[in-house]
Amino acid sequence: MRTVQELNNSKAPIVRIDPALEQYRDKVLFPEKLAKANEMLKTAKLPSRKRVAD
């Protein structure tokens, strides 16, 4: 276990993930939005890539 001072000086965030969220791992919560986003990605045109000089 780290001391409070070590935690305060740490650059990395301290995150604790609630294990109750595991029930949502393989579920699609918003199927309509997912379908719409997938359709938009299929028809989206990406800008042409410019070649950078070496």
Buried (B, 14 or more C-beta within 10 A) or exposed (E): EEEEEEEEEEEEEEEEEEEEEEEEEEEEEEEEEEEEEEEEEEEEEEEEEEEEEE
